[in-house]
């Protein structure tokens, strides 16, 4: 896959999952170094994965402090079909 200005190009199957009615989970790093995982809505603009949160949420604060995240999107019809982005 080619790289874009924001990182690697998304795989077509990842785009398909993000455009569907599928849940994702996002894992961020807490100030203590422990991980925090939450269920989240995921979408895509075709080039990037897009998530929604509010600035007072812990996951937002975590990403501001440490941008390392893992985002997993699973197919609601087949949970063994999923995509992961880091």
C-alpha positions in Angstrom: 0.0 0.0 0.0 1.2 3.5 -0.8 1.8 6.1 2.0 -0.3 9.2 2.2 0.7 12.5 3.9 -0.9 11.2 7.0 0.5 7.7 7.0 -0.1 4.4 5.1 -3.0 4.2 2.7 -6.0 2.4 4.1 -6.7 -1.1 2.8 -10.0 -1.3 0.9 -11.5 -3.8 3.3 -10.7 -1.4 6.2 -12.5 1.4 4.4 -15.5 -0.9 3.8 -15.7 -1.8 7.5 -15.4 1.8 8.6 -18.2 2.8 6.2 -20.5 0.1 7.5 -22.6 0.1 10.6 -19.8 -1.5 12.7 -18.4 -0.7 16.1 -14.8 -0.1 16.8 -12.7 -0.2 19.9 -9.9 2.3 20.6 -7.1 1.7 22.9 -5.1 4.6 24.3 -2.4 5.0 27.0 -3.4 6.3 30.4 -1.0 8.6 32.3 -0.1 5.6 34.5 1.1 3.7 31.4 -1.9 1.3 31.6 -4.2 0.9 28.6 -7.7 2.1 28.3 -10.0 0.5 25.7 -13.5 1.8 24.8 -16.2 1.0 22.3 -16.5 3.8 19.7 -18.2 4.7 16.4 -15.7 4.7 13.5 -16.0 6.2 10.1 -13.7 7.1 7.2 -13.2 10.0 4.8 -11.7 7.5 2.4 -8.1 8.3 3.4 -8.2 8.4 7.2 -10.2 6.7 9.9 -12.3 9.1 11.8 -13.6 8.8 15.4 -15.6 11.2 17.5 -15.1 12.3 21.1 -15.2 15.4 23.3 -12.2 17.3 24.7 -13.1 16.5 28.3 -13.0 12.7 27.7 -10.1 10.7 29.0 -9.4 9.2 25.6 -9.0 12.6 24.1 -6.6 13.6 26.9 -4.7 10.4 26.4 -4.2 10.9 22.7 -3.1 14.6 23.2 -0.5 13.4 25.6 0.6 10.2 23.8 -0.7 9.7 20.2 -0.1 6.0 20.1 -3.4 4.3 19.6 -4.8 1.0 18.3 -8.2 1.1 16.6 -10.0 -2.2 15.8 -13.2 -2.3 13.7 -15.2 -5.5 13.6 -17.9 -6.6 11.3 -21.1 -6.8 13.2 -22.3 -9.8 11.1 -19.0 -11.7 11.3 -16.9 -10.8 14.4 -13.9 -12.8 13.0 -13.8 -10.3 10.1 -12.0 -7.2 11.4 -9.4 -4.5 10.7 -6.8 -3.1 13.0 -4.9 0.2 12.6 -2.1 1.5 14.8 
